[in-house]
């Protein structure tokens, strides 16, 4: 009998604690946070930092978006966002990163080849060199599978294959340690070779900034670096028939420094720049989509 009474008391105490925590944390706390979020100065951010133009919501200052045509090609009159791995690109319902890391260096879907291909394309788009360390001139990862005469990658080099350049592509390197470099053959297994990235003669600080070729962790980054923005100013100016200085002035207006003066890096809000460009220097059919 005493055991039953003790059990009932414990059950009653647990039930009261559950009800109390449900009221405090499940009802009281959410409503308290909601109330605080509606205070002046906080409400706009809590509601998503939405921006409206002519009665319609065109985006958020906190969530990025693409400025491309229906084919996915960049619209030259707009500042372009960084790459996105969220869904098909800037899908707020599929926020995610690519989950590719430094070891992803082989294959057309590898992080290295994606970076190399993007850098080459952006270099051509904006009239600068797209060369990067560990990238071939044709925009894939400069990686060799190297085979040795001895076990455990010992002995002399007997074979070298440019694994990201499939035949009949010409390998980016003629020879490695005195051995001719081969192009990779489709379906061949090079897993027994040692993967050796080749730095090449590209500058340590490429003309194409890092954020122009890499996606953010969320895939929804609304901002880019001032360096990437500056790279695009001439093309935007030509598309809008204004001077580069006029475009640069708009970019500066929406450039913010480091948080608290020392956290992070200066950034440019892409949406705000593009909306201001449309207001100041409109072109036909230039509304963001």
C-alpha angles and dihedrals in degrees: 000000000000089000091054092050091049091049092050091049091051091047091049092049091048092049092050090049091049092051093046093050091045091055095043101039102022099044112007099046097048091048091047091052090047091051093050091047090058094057116116110277094024103057096078093054094043091053091055103272088265121187122211130196124188092349097310130101108241100178149301131279088222100049121056128223139191124258100204139122125252091277091055094252116140116259103235094214091064137071106248125229124229119268117285131210093189105116110299088344131307093006104161090200092058104042107173147126126241090250089219115139141188092288092060098097107124127076136027092280095049119120092241095053092045090053092046093049093047092048092051092048094047091047090055092044095053101031100249135111113282092196117134135174113272092018128114121229089253093057108259133110113287096228131146129200101217122198123200134204094235134054122274095024092302131135127032127334110262102170140015126189127189094224097192095052113073120204132296086035113106111245115248090231124049098204141003120203090342095310122112115248116236130207116243119262119222112259095011119136114234097162093115091063125089112249110233119183112210115216097203125190099297116131118267089236107044122210089239109071122235095246090057091065104032131066122230123248092256097037087225103085108152094196140064134194121273087241092059091045092050090051089060100044098091094051091048091048092051092048092051095038094236134115125277088239091060092052091045091054091057091048091052091051091062099038115111127193130230117309109262087358097285111045120095125336135292112280140191121222105229099199095049092051093049094048091050091048090054091050095047104032109018123187127192114283092000101139114128116254 
